[in-house]
Amino acid sequence: MPSHRLLRVRELLKREIGEAIRRELPLEQTGLVTVNDVEVAGDLRQATVFVSILGNPQQQQSGLHALLHHRPRIQDHVAKTVILKYVPRLRFIVDDSVARGNRVLDIIAELERTLPDP
């Protein structure tokens, strides 16, 4: 179980990274990029950012490319707004858990429609 401090740092990074993404990435080209979660190493030198990108497949690919391209600027924004001894190096990973969750809900709804009423 992560410490209380580590949980607070994760939430603070999540909020600030989301704000930096909102400022840096144009919505019409990259789709809607949402920060789902941030995992931070114990020494706070590495952070894995789980993002979901909503939009058409071209926007999703463009969004991931833009995240990787703008990583230094996003990291710089985090360094200026979050006061930590070390600024974690950000690593972006596309999180498809929202799409998987929607798929499960669709399957359940389909099963409910096909089952006869008691």
Backbone as a chain_set.jsonl record, in Angstrom:
{"seq": "MPSHRLLRVRELLKREIGEAIRRELPLEQTGLVTVNDVEVAGDLRQATVFVSILGNPQQQQSGLHALLHHRPRIQDHVAKTVILKYVPRLRFIVDDSVARGNRVLDIIAELERTLPDP", "coords": {"N": [[0.845, -1.186, 0.0], [0.674, 2.142, -0.959], [2.251, 5.009, 0.546], [0.718, 7.72, 2.388], [1.727, 10.184, 1.59], [2.791, 9.576, -0.935], [0.447, 8.947, -2.317], [-0.783, 11.466, -2.333], [1.066, 12.903, -3.878], [0.802, 11.529, -6.304], [-1.866, 12.194, -7.037], [-1.629, 14.976, -7.248], [0.254, 15.192, -9.33], [-1.244, 13.974, -11.349], [-3.333, 15.826, -11.717], [-1.905, 18.163, -12.5], [-0.484, 17.297, -14.768], [-2.603, 16.706, -16.438], [-3.621, 19.299, -16.776], [-1.452, 20.486, -18.106], [-1.44, 18.986, -20.468], [-3.897, 19.736, -21.521], [-3.322, 22.389, -22.152], [-1.186, 22.19, -23.994], [-1.772, 20.402, -26.141], [-3.56, 20.4, -29.167], [-7.02, 20.03, -29.392], [-8.569, 19.345, -31.685], [-6.814, 18.006, -33.36], [-5.643, 15.945, -31.867], [-7.601, 14.582, -30.495], [-9.531, 13.87, -27.521], [-7.621, 13.9, -24.765], [-7.156, 12.206, -21.821], [-6.045, 11.988, -18.508], [-5.818, 9.112, -16.785], [-4.578, 7.786, -14.623], [-1.694, 7.945, -12.481], [1.338, 6.463, -11.853], [3.868, 6.452, -9.513], [7.321, 6.125, -8.928], [8.976, 4.948, -5.961], [11.143, 6.616, -5.257], [10.444, 8.926, -6.503], [11.45, 9.626, -9.007], [10.652, 8.619, -11.425], [7.692, 8.508, -13.367], [4.803, 6.925, -14.402], [2.383, 7.604, -16.687], [-0.918, 7.037, -17.237], [-2.974, 7.281, -19.918], [-6.025, 8.006, -21.668], [-7.257, 8.213, -24.947], [-9.652, 9.766, -26.671], [-11.383, 9.679, -29.677], [-11.207, 9.566, -33.292], [-9.419, 6.838, -34.963], [-7.164, 7.989, -36.274], [-6.832, 10.38, -34.868], [-6.242, 9.333, -32.369], [-3.765, 8.086, -32.756], [-2.289, 10.301, -33.534], [-2.557, 11.767, -31.197], [-1.095, 10.253, -29.305], [1.44, 10.418, -30.445], [1.812, 13.202, -30.251], [1.827, 13.504, -27.473], [4.203, 12.171, -26.816], [5.999, 13.757, -28.205], [5.669, 16.276, -26.987], [6.425, 15.767, -24.409], [8.772, 16.788, -22.974], [8.015, 19.516, -22.592], [5.648, 19.266, -21.164], [6.628, 18.03, -18.9], [8.286, 20.076, -18.008], [6.365, 21.992, -17.338], [5.171, 20.672, -15.188], [7.356, 20.643, -13.465], [7.542, 23.342, -12.826], [5.166, 23.863, -11.499], [4.71, 21.952, -9.518], [6.151, 21.419, -6.48], [8.799, 19.616, -5.854], [11.582, 17.643, -4.752], [12.849, 16.168, -6.742], [12.007, 16.151, -10.16], [9.782, 14.023, -11.599], [10.542, 11.79, -14.297], [8.546, 11.581, -17.046], [6.512, 9.015, -18.403], [4.453, 7.979, -20.923], [1.589, 5.965, -21.286], [-0.858, 4.368, -23.167], [-4.005, 3.828, -21.934], [-6.419, 1.52, -22.123], [-8.573, 0.845, -20.579], [-11.048, 2.081, -20.179], [-12.348, 1.745, -22.646], [-12.423, -1.057, -22.689], [-14.053, -1.494, -20.462], [-16.442, -0.323, -21.367], [-17.008, -2.096, -23.434], [-17.518, -4.462, -21.998], [-19.828, -3.658, -20.648], [-21.513, -3.344, -22.87], [-21.705, -6.018, -23.723], [-23.008, -7.172, -21.524], [-25.431, -5.768, -21.637], [-26.369, -6.718, -24.102], [-26.703, -9.435, -23.5], [-28.733, -9.233, -21.599], [-30.819, -8.36, -23.221], [-31.241, -10.575, -24.854], [-31.98, -12.651, -23.172], [-34.865, -14.378, -21.992], [-37.709, -12.861, -20.402], [-38.532, -13.483, -16.966]], "CA": [[0.0, 0.0, 0.0], [1.486, 3.352, -1.022], [2.121, 5.912, 1.676], [-0.209, 8.847, 2.209], [2.445, 11.207, 0.819], [2.878, 9.122, -2.319], [-0.886, 9.102, -2.889], [-0.989, 12.899, -2.573], [1.916, 13.274, -5.015], [0.173, 10.961, -7.506], [-3.034, 13.001, -7.394], [-1.146, 16.289, -7.672], [0.823, 15.018, -10.667], [-2.344, 13.683, -12.266], [-4.025, 17.088, -12.0], [-1.03, 19.094, -13.221], [-0.2, 16.741, -16.098], [-3.833, 16.93, -17.201], [-3.673, 20.724, -17.135], [-0.418, 20.735, -19.118], [-1.899, 18.375, -21.716], [-4.968, 20.587, -22.027], [-2.705, 23.59, -22.719], [-0.207, 21.92, -25.046], [-2.23, 19.595, -27.272], [-4.79, 20.888, -29.799], [-8.077, 19.029, -29.306], [-9.059, 18.891, -32.987], [-5.832, 17.113, -33.991], [-5.242, 14.812, -31.032], [-8.707, 13.979, -29.767], [-9.602, 14.224, -26.109], [-6.628, 13.141, -24.006], [-7.511, 12.224, -20.41], [-5.12, 11.283, -17.621], [-6.572, 8.188, -15.943], [-3.858, 7.486, -13.393], [-0.246, 8.162, -12.49], [2.097, 5.631, -10.912], [5.128, 7.118, -9.222], [8.311, 5.29, -8.259], [9.189, 5.314, -4.564], [12.091, 7.723, -5.139], [9.825, 10.041, -7.233], [12.227, 10.001, -10.189], [9.95, 8.109, -12.611], [6.233, 8.474, -13.253], [4.106, 6.354, -15.543], [1.109, 8.303, -16.834], [-1.872, 6.263, -18.023], [-3.89, 8.205, -20.585], [-6.943, 7.486, -22.681], [-7.402, 9.179, -26.029], [-10.936, 9.587, -27.332], [-11.411, 10.273, -31.008], [-11.066, 8.557, -34.339], [-8.098, 6.196, -34.883], [-6.105, 8.911, -36.685], [-6.63, 11.304, -33.751], [-5.605, 8.593, -31.287], [-2.347, 7.934, -33.086], [-1.725, 11.651, -33.483], [-2.507, 12.156, -29.792], [0.035, 9.586, -28.662], [2.655, 11.028, -30.986], [1.927, 14.544, -29.679], [2.244, 13.353, -26.078], [5.631, 11.831, -26.786], [6.734, 14.917, -28.712], [5.574, 17.388, -26.035], [6.777, 15.307, -23.068], [9.639, 17.722, -22.238], [7.281, 20.727, -22.205], [4.719, 18.875, -20.108], [7.461, 17.795, -17.725], [8.72, 21.393, -17.561], [5.209, 22.591, -16.666], [5.045, 19.991, -13.895], [8.471, 21.1, -12.628], [7.275, 24.707, -12.366], [3.965, 23.959, -10.672], [4.756, 20.999, -8.401], [7.424, 21.585, -5.785], [9.372, 18.357, -5.395], [13.036, 17.636, -4.837], [13.136, 15.675, -8.084], [10.87, 16.138, -11.076], [9.782, 12.688, -12.194], [10.58, 11.655, -15.751], [7.232, 11.082, -17.414], [6.379, 7.998, -19.44], [3.036, 7.896, -21.249], [1.087, 4.683, -21.75], [-2.275, 4.447, -23.491], [-4.808, 2.966, -21.071], [-7.673, 1.226, -22.815], [-9.509, 0.262, -19.622], [-12.374, 2.656, -20.388], [-12.92, 1.055, -23.809], [-12.722, -2.429, -22.269], [-15.22, -1.42, -19.577], [-17.614, -0.092, -22.22], [-17.256, -3.345, -24.155], [-18.147, -5.371, -21.043], [-21.2, -3.179, -20.448], [-22.263, -3.682, -24.085], [-21.959, -7.46, -23.7], [-24.038, -7.409, -20.501], [-26.701, -5.257, -22.174], [-26.794, -7.648, -25.153], [-27.193, -10.637, -22.825], [-30.019, -8.91, -20.977], [-31.823, -8.27, -24.28], [-31.503, -11.889, -25.442], [-32.564, -13.567, -22.191], [-36.312, -14.189, -21.848], [-38.165, -12.329, -19.113], [-39.081, -14.548, -16.11]], "C": [[0.886, 1.243, 0.0], [1.237, 4.243, 0.19], [1.156, 7.048, 1.344], [0.446, 9.939, 1.36], [2.503, 10.835, -0.658], [1.523, 9.232, -3.019], [-1.173, 10.569, -3.207], [-0.17, 13.371, -3.767], [1.311, 12.753, -6.312], [-1.003, 11.813, -7.963], [-2.624, 14.389, -7.878], [-0.545, 16.212, -9.07], [-0.264, 14.777, -11.699], [-3.05, 14.975, -12.677], [-3.162, 18.014, -12.85], [-0.664, 18.598, -14.613], [-1.424, 16.925, -16.99], [-3.962, 18.37, -17.656], [-2.655, 21.046, -18.219], [-0.833, 20.158, -20.47], [-2.984, 19.242, -22.347], [-4.399, 21.838, -22.705], [-1.89, 23.307, -23.978], [-0.773, 21.264, -26.295], [-3.529, 20.143, -27.856], [-5.825, 19.761, -29.895], [-8.491, 18.485, -30.67], [-8.085, 17.942, -33.689], [-5.613, 15.833, -33.19], [-6.396, 14.092, -30.364], [-8.657, 14.429, -28.317], [-8.661, 13.319, -25.324], [-6.953, 13.318, -22.521], [-6.481, 11.436, -19.617], [-5.949, 10.433, -16.672], [-5.896, 7.943, -14.605], [-2.383, 7.807, -13.585], [0.355, 7.24, -11.446], [3.466, 6.267, -10.748], [6.055, 6.137, -8.516], [8.528, 5.809, -6.836], [10.133, 6.482, -4.369], [11.632, 8.973, -5.896], [10.62, 10.487, -8.459], [11.584, 9.549, -11.496], [8.451, 8.153, -12.339], [5.67, 7.904, -14.546], [2.709, 6.96, -15.575], [0.219, 7.48, -17.758], [-2.909, 7.219, -18.592], [-4.844, 7.432, -21.483], [-7.154, 8.606, -23.69], [-8.695, 8.856, -26.763], [-10.927, 10.343, -28.644], [-11.309, 9.168, -32.038], [-9.655, 7.968, -34.282], [-6.941, 7.115, -35.286], [-5.8, 9.898, -35.561], [-5.921, 10.604, -32.595], [-4.113, 8.434, -31.539], [-1.635, 9.283, -33.016], [-1.578, 12.115, -32.037], [-1.338, 11.525, -29.064], [1.353, 10.173, -29.152], [2.875, 12.424, -30.38], [2.354, 14.477, -28.212], [3.738, 13.075, -25.971], [6.484, 13.016, -27.223], [6.782, 16.05, -27.677], [5.938, 16.977, -24.61], [7.706, 16.272, -22.342], [8.907, 18.986, -21.776], [6.282, 20.426, -21.097], [5.482, 18.667, -18.809], [7.947, 19.119, -17.147], [7.595, 22.107, -16.82], [5.033, 21.979, -15.275], [6.14, 20.467, -12.949], [8.207, 22.494, -12.054], [6.113, 24.787, -11.384], [3.966, 23.04, -9.458], [6.131, 21.096, -7.764], [7.841, 20.245, -5.189], [10.888, 18.452, -5.515], [13.488, 17.194, -6.224], [11.86, 15.748, -8.914], [10.864, 14.769, -11.737], [9.831, 12.743, -13.714], [9.295, 10.952, -16.157], [7.329, 10.047, -18.538], [4.888, 7.803, -19.68], [2.683, 6.519, -21.796], [-0.409, 4.85, -22.005], [-3.016, 3.387, -22.674], [-6.154, 2.74, -21.743], [-8.721, 0.626, -21.872], [-10.918, 0.817, -19.785], [-13.061, 1.962, -21.559], [-13.28, -0.392, -23.452], [-13.939, -2.468, -21.364], [-16.502, -1.201, -20.365], [-17.992, -1.358, -22.98], [-17.956, -4.36, -23.251], [-19.592, -4.954, -20.805], [-22.076, -3.478, -21.665], [-22.626, -5.166, -24.117], [-23.058, -7.783, -22.691], [-25.402, -6.941, -21.006], [-27.244, -6.187, -23.257], [-27.351, -8.933, -24.544], [-28.56, -10.397, -22.191], [-31.132, -8.833, -22.02], [-32.205, -9.649, -24.818], [-32.137, -12.875, -24.471], [-34.068, -13.301, -22.088], [-36.646, -13.63, -20.473], [-38.779, -13.452, -18.286], [-40.564, -14.36, -15.85]], "O": [[1.753, 1.386, 0.862], [0.156, 4.231, 0.78], [0.829, 7.297, 0.184], [-0.207, 10.545, 0.51], [2.288, 11.68, -1.527], [1.467, 9.578, -4.199], [-1.751, 10.872, -4.251], [-0.657, 14.155, -4.581], [1.307, 13.462, -7.319], [-1.123, 12.121, -9.149], [-3.215, 14.916, -8.82], [-0.808, 17.077, -9.905], [-0.208, 15.318, -12.804], [-3.329, 15.185, -13.857], [-3.649, 18.588, -13.824], [-0.546, 19.397, -15.542], [-1.291, 17.261, -18.166], [-4.364, 18.636, -18.788], [-2.954, 21.794, -19.15], [-0.599, 20.781, -21.506], [-2.99, 19.456, -23.559], [-4.933, 22.293, -23.716], [-1.906, 24.098, -24.921], [-0.305, 21.539, -27.4], [-4.5, 20.334, -27.124], [-5.539, 18.682, -30.414], [-8.74, 17.286, -30.802], [-8.505, 17.151, -34.534], [-5.419, 14.762, -33.765], [-6.177, 13.069, -29.717], [-7.837, 15.267, -27.941], [-8.883, 12.111, -25.234], [-7.018, 14.443, -22.024], [-6.092, 10.338, -20.016], [-6.696, 10.962, -15.85], [-6.559, 7.897, -13.569], [-1.896, 7.923, -14.71], [-0.069, 7.236, -10.291], [4.138, 6.582, -11.73], [5.633, 5.408, -7.618], [8.285, 6.982, -6.555], [9.966, 7.263, -3.432], [12.352, 9.971, -5.929], [10.471, 11.626, -8.901], [11.938, 10.049, -12.563], [7.999, 7.873, -11.229], [6.017, 8.346, -15.641], [1.949, 6.845, -14.614], [0.559, 7.252, -18.919], [-3.632, 7.884, -17.849], [-4.522, 6.356, -21.988], [-7.22, 9.783, -23.336], [-8.819, 7.808, -27.397], [-10.514, 11.501, -28.71], [-11.322, 7.984, -31.702], [-8.781, 8.532, -33.624], [-5.858, 7.033, -34.707], [-4.636, 10.221, -35.324], [-5.093, 11.211, -31.916], [-3.299, 8.626, -30.637], [-0.521, 9.386, -32.503], [-0.6, 12.775, -31.688], [-0.659, 12.194, -28.285], [2.272, 10.397, -28.365], [4.003, 12.779, -30.036], [3.151, 15.299, -27.759], [4.441, 13.663, -25.148], [7.563, 13.248, -26.677], [7.812, 16.703, -27.514], [5.77, 17.774, -23.687], [7.456, 16.563, -21.172], [9.161, 19.473, -20.674], [6.09, 21.239, -20.193], [5.029, 19.083, -17.743], [8.013, 19.273, -15.928], [7.831, 22.75, -15.798], [4.778, 22.691, -14.304], [5.887, 20.674, -11.762], [8.604, 22.789, -10.927], [6.077, 25.675, -10.532], [3.289, 23.324, -8.47], [7.149, 20.883, -8.422], [7.313, 19.803, -4.168], [11.408, 19.252, -6.293], [14.401, 17.779, -6.806], [10.771, 15.445, -8.426], [11.846, 14.391, -12.375], [9.24, 13.625, -14.338], [8.992, 9.862, -15.672], [8.11, 10.186, -19.479], [4.142, 7.497, -18.75], [3.381, 5.978, -22.653], [-1.135, 5.398, -21.176], [-2.686, 2.202, -22.724], [-6.936, 3.677, -21.91], [-9.657, -0.031, -22.328], [-11.89, 0.097, -19.554], [-14.241, 1.625, -21.467], [-14.325, -0.892, -23.869], [-14.769, -3.369, -21.478], [-17.529, -1.815, -20.074], [-19.175, -1.652, -23.147], [-18.883, -5.043, -23.687], [-20.484, -5.801, -20.765], [-23.248, -3.825, -21.514], [-23.74, -5.524, -24.499], [-23.945, -8.586, -22.98], [-26.406, -7.63, -20.826], [-28.451, -6.42, -23.323], [-28.357, -9.46, -25.019], [-29.436, -11.26, -22.243], [-32.271, -9.203, -21.733], [-33.355, -9.872, -25.195], [-32.77, -13.839, -24.901], [-34.501, -12.148, -22.094], [-35.944, -13.898, -19.498], [-39.482, -14.298, -18.838], [-41.175, -15.168, -15.151]]}, "num_chains": 1, "name": "protein.A"}
